[in-house]
Amino acid sequence: MTDSRSSISALSDQLADAVAAASASVVAVHARPRLPSTGVHWKDGVVVTTEGTVRQEEDITVSLPDGKRIPATFVGRDRGTDLAVLRIPPGSLRVAELGDPAVLRPGNLVLALGRLDDGGARAAFGAVSATGGKWRAWKGGEIDRWLQSDLTIYPGFGGGPLVDSSGQIHGTNSGALSRPLATTIPVGTVSRVVAQLLERGYVPRAWIGAAMQPVRTDEGGGLLLVSIEKDGPAAKAGLLLGDVVVTSFDQLLEVLGDDSVGTKVSLDVVRAGKQRKIDVVIGERPRGRGRAGR
């Protein structure tokens, strides 16, 4: 019994130490009325939080672990991955110690951290419930790794980190990408989006300028072009209404990855019963356009 209590006490202390270590890089973000959200000092002078919690792009402040409140400058947002980036003065607080989400397995103990005010960090305790490969969020963003836990994302915890038992941060927690369980945007995705937002202020999305719907073909299945954007990539390549692209939506989305803008793709197309190949140079989706315009 004594050994069991000692083990539990040791685990409890280890988790409390993990919270203390990770929370040194966690801030409260005041970018919406009333309730702040949580942010992570991802790199020196750069804070990451969830896009959905940034309701204003001016007069933003963040609360540091020591209770000091400082101004922050809005850099950019990406609705597809539910991420937003702010700038603060360099050297304001410790930079996050990032881990490798690939090492996490279902059953591993993890913590969600939040900071809502100058009263210290808050924590929720749980376990990893599922992991997997690359996936695409319903908002359109490409996420490098599926990482879901049974943690509760309490009000204000959005944008806070997923922390392992050693205090390393494995990503940013979001309640907007998948419900009811908490979904973590892994380190690789966050770092990629941060780099793009710092460079451009937005994340470019691949686009061919055509709307399609699934149909059955002699080859099995395909996508029927039902509308084509004037001067879009599909129109410039010579695709026509009624053409059938011999592929599935999932396969097409795989081709239209976030790093595919400017690349050429060769599509198998059925037109008037005959199959041909048409090369399309993937363009950048006009900003503000939804996924239907892919």
PEQUIBEL-V106252 format. One record per residue. PHI is phi in whole degrees, 0 to 359 (none if undefined). PSI is psi in whole degrees, -180 to 180 (NA if undefined). D_CENTER is the distance of its C-alpha to the mean C-alpha in whole Angstrom. Layout:
PHI_PSI_D_CENTER, PHI_PSI_D_CENTER
//
This chain:
none_-42_44, 296_-43_44, 297_-40_42, 297_-44_40, 295_-38_40, 296_-40_39, 294_-43_36, 296_-43_34, 297_-39_35, 294_-42_34, 297_-43_31, 301_-45_30, 295_-38_31, 296_-43_29, 293_-39_26, 296_-37_27, 294_-37_27, 296_-41_24, 298_-45_23, 298_-42_25, 292_-49_24, 288_-35_20, 293_-15_21, 294_-14_23, 247_13_19, 248_135_18, 235_163_19, 265_133_19, 253_120_18, 258_88_20, 225_22_19, 202_162_20, 296_146_24, 65_-82_25, 270_121_22, 286_169_20, 246_-175_16, 250_147_15, 225_160_14, 242_132_14, 283_87_16, 289_-43_14, 215_165_17, 303_119_20, 84_5_20, 233_122_16, 248_135_14, 249_136_11, 217_-175_10, 274_140_9, 300_-39_9, 292_-15_12, 263_-3_14, 262_95_15, 267_-13_18, 225_149_20, 249_5_19, 227_162_23, 56_41_25, 269_140_22, 228_161_23, 230_147_21, 260_125_23, 277_166_24, 303_-28_25, 274_5_28, 92_-11_28, 290_139_29, 249_125_27, 232_158_26, 286_152_25, 228_148_21, 253_130_20, 289_131_18, 257_-51_16, 177_170_14, 220_155_11, 226_104_8, 295_-30_8, 299_-34_7, 247_4_3, 59_45_5, 234_145_6, 223_151_9, 236_137_12, 236_156_16, 250_140_19, 230_166_21, 301_134_24, 303_149_24, 79_12_26, 287_-33_25, 198_176_24, 295_141_23, 281_144_20, 300_141_17, 269_109_19, 270_140_16, 255_-171_16, 247_105_16, 302_-21_14, 294_-20_16, 276_-14_19, 284_139_18, 233_155_20, 306_130_20, 105_-21_23, 298_138_22, 284_135_22, 220_166_19, 228_146_19, 252_131_16, 250_148_17, 221_152_18, 222_116_20, 251_-16_22, 199_-160_25, 267_17_27, 269_11_28, 101_168_26, 287_154_23, 242_153_22, 221_146_21, 236_143_21, 246_140_22, 190_-156_21, 221_154_20, 296_130_18, 256_-27_18, 200_145_17, 226_163_15, 183_-169_15, 271_-160_14, 298_145_11, 209_167_10, 243_125_9, 290_158_8, 296_-20_11, 279_-5_10, 106_-13_10, 284_146_7, 268_121_7, 253_129_6, 292_-27_9, 207_139_10, 279_122_11, 216_104_11, 237_146_13, 223_170_16, 266_18_18, 293_149_18, 267_124_18, 270_92_16, 293_160_19, 308_128_19, 94_-12_18, 279_-15_16, 303_131_12, 94_-10_10, 282_168_13, 272_155_13, 267_124_13, 239_137_17, 269_-178_19, 290_-11_23, 261_-4_23, 96_3_21, 281_147_19, 262_127_15, 252_0_13, 159_-173_9, 248_131_8, 276_138_9, 225_137_8, 261_5_11, 257_-13_10, 269_-28_8, 200_132_11, 237_156_15, 270_-12_17, 278_157_15, 288_136_13, 246_134_9, 255_129_8, 278_112_5, 290_164_7, 309_-46_9, 301_-45_9, 294_-46_6, 300_-47_6, 297_-39_10, 295_-46_9, 293_-40_8, 302_-46_10, 299_-42_13, 290_-39_13, 292_-38_12, 294_-33_15, 279_-44_17, 244_-24_17, 89_-3_15, 203_169_13, 252_119_11, 292_140_14, 243_140_14, 291_150_16, 202_137_19, 245_-4_23, 73_42_24, 212_142_25, 259_140_25, 223_159_26, 221_148_27, 293_143_28, 217_162_31, 268_140_34, 228_172_35, 298_-26_38, 277_-7_36, 127_-71_34, 208_162_31, 193_-175_29, 237_119_28, 274_127_30, 284_116_30, 253_-16_30, 202_150_30, 226_130_29, 289_133_28, 298_131_31, 66_13_31, 278_174_27, 303_-42_27, 296_-43_28, 296_-43_31, 295_-29_32, 279_-11_32, 96_11_34, 292_147_32, 234_157_34, 302_135_34, 95_-15_35, 297_148_34, 242_120_32, 273_125_29, 277_84_30, 193_175_26, 252_166_24, 301_-43_21, 298_-41_19, 293_-38_21, 293_-42_20, 296_-32_17, 295_-39_17, 292_-38_19, 272_53_17, 288_167_14, 295_-18_12, 255_16_15, 261_-3_18, 301_129_19, 92_-8_22, 270_162_23, 255_136_26, 235_138_26, 261_116_29, 258_137_29, 276_120_32, 235_135_33, 258_122_36, 227_122_38, 54_39_41, 83_-4_41, 246_141_41, 264_140_38, 215_167_37, 252_135_34, 231_127_33, 273_131_30, 236_130_28, 272_117_26, 292_129_22, 260_-178_22, 261_124_19, 299_131_18, 304_137_20, 295_140_18, 92_-8_18, 271_139_18, 282_-178_17, 295_-23_16, 298_-22_20, 272_15_21, 294_NA_19
//
